[in-house]
Amino acid sequence: MAKKQDLKITRRKPKAGRDPGTKELPPELEGLPPLSEQELEPVLLPAKKRKHRHPVARAIVRLLLVAAVLTGGFAVWKNWDKLAPEALLDWIDMKLDGADKGDGFPYAISGDTVVAMGQAKNNLALLTDTSLLFINEKGGEIARRSHAYARPLLKTDGSYALVAERGGGRYQLETRRETVLNGKLEGRNILAASLQEDGRFALVTDTASQSYQSELDVFDRKGNVLFSWKSPRLLLTDVALSPDGLHLAAVGVTAEAGNMRSTLLVFDLTQKSAAPVEYSGDGLMLFGVTYFSGGTVAAVGDTEMWVVKPGGTLYEKHSYEGLEPNGYAFGEASAGIVLRHSGASEGGRLLVVNASGDMAYAAEFSGTFRHLSPGGDGFWLLTSAALHRAGPAGLDGQADMEPDGRMVVDYKQTPMVLGLTALTPVDMPPAS
C-alpha cells in the first residue's frame, strides 16, 4: 500500500496581469464577479456541515472563500448548477486524502481475496472478503472500509457503492469520501440488491413471516423506505431499479404441483398501490434481471432469456438451444450470457441481446471461461488463455493472457484483469 503523502501548500508566482494577492482557483470558480464571504459560505458549507472536517480542509476552504471574494461574485448563486458542486468537493478531498497518489498499475493484491469489482465514478471499487477499497487512476488506495460479511455482494453506480451481506441482514452505502449509511434488517436475510446513481437502492430479502416467501424494499440514501412489497408465493432471486427511478423489475421462482415456475414482475413506482405486471413460465428458473437505458427489461434464466419492452409488452424469449449458462453480465444497452455444452469444461458461446430485445450475435470462443463484464459498447470476455473484446458485431480483437486471470472490470474504457497477485490493465489491439 502506498504511504499517505504529506500535503504541501506552496505559494505560486503571480501570473502576468494578476494581482499578487489573488489566490489560484479551481476552474469551476474562475471568472466570477466578487462575492462576500458571508454570501459564499452557505454554498461551500451547507447547513448540515460535514462532520470531523480536517483542519487542513478548513484552511483550504477558507483560501477558496478569500479567493472567491477577490475574483468571484453574486453569479455563483445563479450559476451554481454549472459549478459542479460534487467536482468541487472531489477537488478538495483529492488534496486532503491524497487521491492523486499512486505509482501506477499494476496494483498489488496481498492478504485479502477480491470477490467483486466495479467502477465508482472516477475510481475503482474492490470488494474483498474483509474490506471495500477505492483505487484511483494512478493505482493508489484512497479509501478502505471494513466489513464482517461472510458472503458480501457489491453494487456500484455513479459515485456510490453498496455492500450487502448475502444471507444476512447488514448493508452499508459508501462513497469514496464517507460511509453514507450503515443499516441492518432484523430477522431477514438479503438475497439480492440493486443500486441507482442517486444513492437509492433496493433489497430483496426472505422474511420470517409464515405468510410471505420474500420481501422487496426500496430505500433512499438516508435509509427511508420508499416502496415495499411482499410476496406470499415467490422466492425473489434478483431485482433491478430503472435508470429513471420510476420503475422496478424483479424475478422469482416458485413450485406449483411439483413443477418449477418463474415470474418476471414489473412495478410502476409512481403508483405504489398498483399491482405489478407479471409474466410467468413453467420449467425454468429466472435468476437475473436488468433495465436497459431505454426502459427495456431483460431477464436471464437457466434455459432462456426474456425481454420486455417499455410499457410492459413481452417482446421475445431467446432460447439457449440446450446449452447451459456459465455466466452472465448486463451492460447499459445489452445483456450477455455465456453458454456451454453440458459437461464441457472448455470452450463456449457468448449470446448477446441488444436494448431493442433482438439477438445481436452469438459467438463461439475457446479456452476455459473465467469472467464476463460490461465494457465500452459491449463486453470483456475473459478466458484462461485470452481477453476478448465483444462489440456490436461479435468478438472483435483479443489479447493473450496468463492463466491466473480471475476477473475483469472496465475502468475508463480500459479492461483491468485481476490475477492472483495484481490488478493489471490490458492493452487491447484496435477494433477491426
C-alpha positions in Angstrom: 0.0 0.0 0.0 1.3 3.4 -0.9 2.2 5.6 2.1 0.0 8.6 2.7 1.7 11.6 1.2 2.1 14.9 3.2 0.1 17.8 1.8 2.3 20.7 0.9 0.9 24.2 0.2 3.2 26.4 -1.8 2.8 30.0 -3.0 2.6 30.2 -6.7 4.2 33.0 -8.6 1.6 35.5 -9.8 0.6 35.3 -13.4 1.2 38.3 -15.7 -1.6 40.9 -15.1 -2.8 39.2 -11.9 -2.8 40.9 -8.5 -0.1 39.1 -6.4 -2.6 38.9 -3.6 -5.1 36.9 -5.7 -5.1 33.1 -4.9 -5.4 30.5 -7.6 -8.9 29.0 -8.0 -10.1 25.7 -9.4 -11.6 26.1 -12.9 -15.2 25.9 -11.5 -14.8 29.3 -9.8 -12.8 31.3 -12.4 -14.2 34.4 -14.0 -16.9 35.2 -11.4 -17.6 38.7 -10.0 -17.0 39.5 -6.3 -18.9 37.6 -3.6 -18.7 38.2 0.1 -17.5 35.5 2.4 -20.9 35.6 4.1 -22.7 35.0 0.8 -20.4 32.2 -0.3 -20.2 30.3 3.0 -23.6 28.7 2.7 -22.7 27.4 -0.8 -19.5 25.7 0.1 -20.5 24.8 3.7 -24.2 23.7 3.7 -26.4 23.9 6.8 -25.6 20.3 7.6 -21.9 20.7 7.9 -19.6 17.8 7.1 -18.6 16.1 10.3 -15.0 15.9 11.5 -13.6 18.3 8.9 -9.8 18.1 8.9 -8.0 21.4 9.9 -6.3 21.4 6.6 -9.7 21.1 4.9 -10.9 24.2 6.8 -7.8 26.0 5.7 -8.3 25.1 2.0 -12.0 26.1 2.2 -11.0 29.4 3.7 -8.5 30.0 1.0 -11.2 29.3 -1.6 -13.5 31.8 0.2 -10.9 34.5 0.2 -10.1 33.9 -3.4 -13.7 33.9 -4.3 -14.2 37.3 -2.6 -11.4 38.7 -4.8 -12.4 37.1 -8.1 -15.9 35.7 -7.6 -19.4 37.2 -7.4 -23.1 37.0 -6.9 -23.3 35.0 -10.1 -22.2 31.9 -8.1 -25.8 31.5 -7.0 -27.2 32.0 -10.5 -24.6 29.6 -12.0 -24.4 27.1 -9.1 -25.7 24.3 -11.4 -22.8 24.9 -13.7 -20.2 24.9 -10.9 -20.4 21.1 -10.3 -20.5 21.0 -6.5 -19.5 17.4 -6.5 -16.5 18.2 -8.6 -15.5 20.9 -6.2 -15.8 18.6 -3.2 -13.8 16.0 -5.1 -11.1 18.5 -5.8 -10.9 19.4 -2.1 -10.9 15.8 -1.0 -8.3 14.9 -3.5 -5.9 17.4 -2.0 -6.7 16.2 1.5 -6.8 12.5 1.0 -4.0 12.2 -1.4 -6.4 11.0 -4.2 -3.7 11.8 -6.7 -1.2 9.4 -5.0 -0.1 6.1 -6.5 2.7 4.7 -8.5 0.6 3.4 -11.3 -0.7 -0.1 -12.2 -0.4 -3.0 -11.7 -2.0 -2.7 -8.3 -0.6 -5.4 -5.9 -3.1 -7.7 -4.2 -1.9 -9.2 -1.0 -3.6 -10.8 2.0 -7.3 -10.3 1.1 -9.3 -12.1 -1.5 -11.1 -9.9 -4.1 -14.7 -11.1 -4.6 -16.1 -8.3 -6.8 -15.1 -5.2 -8.6 -16.9 -2.1 -10.1 -16.3 1.5 -11.1 -17.5 4.2 -8.7 -17.3 7.5 -10.5 -13.6 8.1 -11.3 -12.3 5.3 -9.0 -12.3 1.5 -8.9 -14.2 -0.2 -6.1 -12.7 -3.5 -5.0 -14.7 -5.7 -2.6 -12.5 -8.2 -0.7 -13.5 -10.7 2.0 -12.8 -8.1 4.6 -12.9 -4.6 3.1 -14.2 -2.3 0.4 -11.3 -0.4 -1.3 -11.3 2.6 -3.6 -8.4 2.8 -6.0 -7.7 5.9 -8.1 -6.4 6.0 -11.7 -2.8 6.1 -10.5 -3.2 2.8 -8.7 -3.3 4.4 -5.3 -5.5 3.2 -2.5 -7.5 6.3 -1.3 -10.1 4.7 1.0 -10.7 1.5 2.8 -13.9 0.5 4.7 -14.0 -2.8 6.6 -16.9 -5.2 6.8 -17.5 -8.6 8.5 -19.8 -10.2 6.0 -19.3 -13.9 5.2 -20.8 -13.6 1.7 -20.6 -9.9 0.7 -22.0 -8.6 -2.6 -21.2 -5.3 -4.4 -23.2 -3.0 -6.5 -21.8 0.3 -7.9 -23.4 3.2 -9.7 -22.4 6.8 -10.0 -20.2 7.7 -7.0 -22.0 5.1 -4.8 -21.0 1.6 -3.7 -23.5 -0.7 -1.9 -22.1 -3.6 0.1 -24.6 -6.1 1.4 -24.4 -9.3 3.4 -25.9 -12.1 1.3 -27.6 -14.5 3.7 -27.6 -11.8 6.5 -29.3 -8.5 7.2 -26.5 -6.0 7.2 -25.6 -3.5 4.5 -23.6 -0.3 4.0 -23.8 2.5 1.4 -20.4 4.0 0.6 -18.7 6.7 -1.4 -15.1 7.4 -1.6 -15.5 10.2 0.9 -17.6 8.6 3.6 -20.0 5.8 4.8 -23.3 7.3 3.9 -25.5 4.7 5.6 -25.0 1.6 7.8 -28.1 -0.5 8.2 -29.4 -3.8 9.4 -32.7 -5.6 8.6 -33.6 -7.6 11.8 -34.8 -11.1 11.3 -34.3 -11.0 7.5 -31.6 -12.3 5.1 -30.6 -10.4 2.0 -30.9 -12.3 -1.3 -30.2 -9.7 -3.9 -29.7 -5.9 -4.3 -29.8 -3.1 -6.9 -28.3 0.4 -6.8 -29.1 3.6 -8.6 -26.7 6.5 -9.2 -28.5 8.9 -6.9 -28.0 6.5 -4.0 -31.4 4.9 -4.0 -31.2 1.1 -3.6 -33.4 -2.0 -3.5 -33.0 -5.1 -1.3 -34.7 -8.5 -1.7 -34.9 -10.5 1.5 -36.6 -13.5 2.8 -39.0 -13.0 5.6 -39.6 -14.5 9.0 -43.3 -14.3 8.4 -45.1 -17.5 7.7 -47.4 -15.6 5.3 -44.7 -14.5 2.9 -41.8 -16.0 1.0 -39.8 -12.8 0.3 -39.9 -9.1 0.6 -38.8 -6.2 -1.7 -37.9 -2.8 -0.3 -36.6 0.4 -2.0 -34.7 2.9 0.2 -33.3 6.4 -0.3 -29.7 7.1 0.6 -30.8 8.1 4.1 -32.4 4.7 4.7 -36.0 5.8 4.4 -38.3 3.2 2.9 -39.8 4.5 -0.4 -41.5 1.3 -1.5 -42.3 -2.1 -0.1 -43.8 -5.3 -1.5 -44.2 -8.8 -0.1 -44.7 -12.0 -2.0 -46.8 -14.8 -0.4 -45.5 -17.4 -3.0 -42.5 -16.2 -4.9 -38.9 -16.6 -3.7 -37.4 -13.5 -5.4 -33.9 -14.1 -6.9 -33.0 -10.6 -8.3 -34.1 -7.0 -8.6 -33.3 -4.0 -10.8 -34.2 -0.3 -10.5 -34.8 1.5 -13.7 -32.4 4.3 -14.7 -35.1 7.0 -14.3 -36.1 5.6 -10.9 -39.8 5.3 -11.8 -39.9 1.5 -12.3 -38.6 -1.6 -10.8 -38.3 -5.2 -12.0 -37.8 -8.4 -10.1 -37.7 -12.1 -10.9 -38.7 -15.0 -8.7 -39.4 -18.7 -8.6 -42.0 -21.0 -7.0 -43.1 -24.6 -7.2 -46.6 -25.5 -8.3 -47.8 -29.1 -8.4 -44.2 -30.2 -8.3 -43.2 -28.1 -11.3 -40.8 -25.1 -11.2 -42.4 -21.8 -12.3 -40.7 -18.5 -12.7 -42.2 -15.0 -12.8 -41.0 -11.6 -14.0 -42.5 -8.7 -12.2 -42.6 -5.1 -13.4 -43.6 -2.3 -11.0 -44.6 1.3 -11.6 -43.2 3.1 -8.6 -45.3 6.2 -9.3 -48.4 4.1 -8.4 -47.3 2.4 -5.2 -50.7 0.7 -4.7 -50.8 -0.7 -8.2 -50.2 -4.4 -8.7 -47.1 -5.4 -10.8 -47.4 -6.6 -14.3 -46.5 -10.3 -14.3 -45.0 -12.7 -16.9 -44.7 -16.4 -15.9 -43.4 -19.5 -17.4 -43.0 -23.2 -16.5 -40.0 -25.3 -16.3 -37.3 -22.6 -15.9 -35.6 -20.6 -13.3 -35.1 -16.8 -13.8 -32.2 -15.6 -11.7 -31.1 -12.2 -13.2 -32.8 -9.0 -14.3 -31.8 -5.6 -15.6 -33.1 -2.4 -17.1 -31.5 -1.0 -20.3 -31.1 2.7 -20.7 -34.2 2.9 -22.9 -36.5 1.2 -20.4 -36.4 -2.3 -21.8 -36.2 -5.1 -19.2 -34.1 -8.3 -19.8 -34.3 -11.4 -17.5 -31.9 -14.3 -17.8 -32.7 -17.8 -16.7 -31.3 -21.3 -16.9 -32.9 -22.1 -20.3 -33.8 -18.8 -22.0 -33.6 -15.0 -21.8 -36.8 -12.9 -21.7 -37.1 -9.3 -23.0 -40.0 -6.9 -22.0 -40.5 -3.6 -23.9 -41.2 -0.3 -22.2 -44.9 -0.3 -21.4 -45.0 -3.9 -20.4 -45.1 -6.0 -23.6 -43.3 -9.3 -23.6 -41.2 -8.9 -26.7 -39.1 -12.0 -27.0 -37.9 -15.2 -25.5 -34.4 -16.3 -26.6 -33.7 -20.0 -26.2 -30.3 -21.3 -25.3 -30.9 -24.3 -27.5 -30.0 -26.9 -25.0 -26.8 -25.2 -23.8 -26.1 -24.5 -20.1 -25.5 -21.0 -18.6 -21.9 -20.5 -17.3 -22.0 -16.7 -16.5 -23.8 -13.5 -17.5 -23.4 -9.7 -17.3 -25.6 -6.7 -18.0 -24.5 -3.5 -19.8 -26.4 -0.3 -20.4 -27.6 -1.4 -23.7 -27.1 -5.1 -23.9 -27.2 -8.4 -21.9 -24.7 -11.1 -22.4 -24.8 -14.8 -21.3 -22.0 -17.3 -21.6 -23.2 -20.8 -22.5 -21.5 -24.2 -22.7 -22.3 -27.7 -23.7 -23.4 -30.0 -20.9 -20.4 -31.4 -19.1 -17.9 -29.4 -21.1 -15.1 -27.6 -19.3 -13.5 -25.9 -22.4 -15.0 -23.5 -24.9 -18.4 -21.9 -25.1 -20.7 -19.5 -26.8 -21.4 -15.8 -25.9 -25.0 -14.8 -26.6 -25.8 -11.1 -26.6 -29.2 -9.4 -26.8 -29.4 -5.7 -27.5 -31.6 -2.9 -26.0 -34.3 -3.5 -28.6 -34.7 -7.0 -27.5 -33.2 -8.5 -30.6 -30.5 -11.1 -30.8 -27.3 -9.1 -31.6 -25.0 -12.1 -32.1 -23.8 -15.4 -30.9 -20.1 -16.0 -30.9 -18.0 -19.1 -30.2 -14.8 -19.0 -28.1 -12.1 -21.4 -26.9 -10.4 -21.8 -23.5 -11.9 -22.1 -20.1 -14.4 -19.3 -19.2 -13.4 -17.1 -16.3 -15.5 -13.9 -16.3 -17.8 -11.6 -18.3 -18.0 -7.9 -17.6 -19.7 -4.9 -19.4 -17.2 -2.5 -21.1 -17.3 0.1 -23.8 -20.1 -0.7 -26.2 -20.1 -4.4 -25.4 -18.4 -6.8 -23.0 -15.0 -8.1 -21.9 -14.8 -11.9 -22.1 -12.0 -13.4 -20.0 -10.9 -17.0 -20.6 -7.9 -19.0 -19.4 -5.9 -18.0 -22.5 -7.2 -14.6 -23.7 -9.2 -11.5 -23.1 -11.7 -10.9 -25.8 -13.5 -7.7 -26.8 -17.1 -8.3 -27.7 -18.6 -5.4 -29.6 -21.9 -4.8 -31.5 -20.9 -7.3 -34.2 -19.3 -10.1 -32.1 -15.8 -10.9 -30.9 -13.5 -8.2 -32.2 -9.9 -8.4 -31.0 -8.2 -10.3 -28.2 -5.1 -10.2 -26.1 -3.2 -13.2 -24.8 -3.4 -13.7 -21.0 -1.7 -15.6 -18.3 -3.9 -18.5 -17.0 -4.2 -16.9 -13.5 -6.8 -14.3 -14.6 -9.9 -14.4 -12.4 -12.0 -11.4 -13.2 -12.1 -8.4 -15.5 -13.6 -4.9 -14.9 -13.9 -1.9 -17.3 -12.2 1.2 -15.9 -12.4 4.3 -18.1 -12.7 2.2 -21.3 -9.7 0.0 -20.3 -10.0 -3.6 -19.2 -8.4 -4.4 -15.8 -7.7 -8.0 -15.2 -7.4 -9.4 -11.7 -4.8 -12.1 -11.3 -3.6 -14.0 -8.2 -1.3 -11.1 -7.1 -2.2 -8.0 -9.0 -4.8 -6.0 -10.9 -3.4 -5.1 -14.3 -4.6 -3.0 -17.3 -4.6 -4.8 -20.6 -3.6 -3.1 -23.9 -6.1 -4.4 -26.5 -5.4 -4.2 -30.2 -7.6 -1.8 -32.1 -11.0 -3.0 -33.2 -11.1 -4.1 -36.8 
